[in-house]
Amino acid sequence: MHKTTLLLPLTLLTACETIPTTGKGTCDATRVQNFVGALGTADLGTALLNRSRARTLRWLAPGTMATMDYRQDRLNVRVDGRNFVTGVDCG
């Protein structure tokens, strides 16, 4: 495989990164701990984004594979098999 072929996907991924900002976009999971135990719905997701000030939301059900990269603008919402929130954290 030619080396330039490998560099193209890396360049495209870098272009998609979000530049960290202060305020909206910096996740604060302490603001949404009271949602643990709630049923995971689209409306709850919207409320979690607004209250946590995160830019993106990631639902993590049991057995869900997830990347290990840390993103300060992302809120992780862990749910159980019945879709009830078991935990929230940034990353």
Secondary structure, 3 states (H helix, E strand, C coil): CCHHHHHHHHHHHHHCCCCCCCCCCCCCHHHHHHHCCCECCHHHHHHHHHHHCCCEEEEECCCCCCCCCCCCCEEEEEECCCCEEEEEEEC
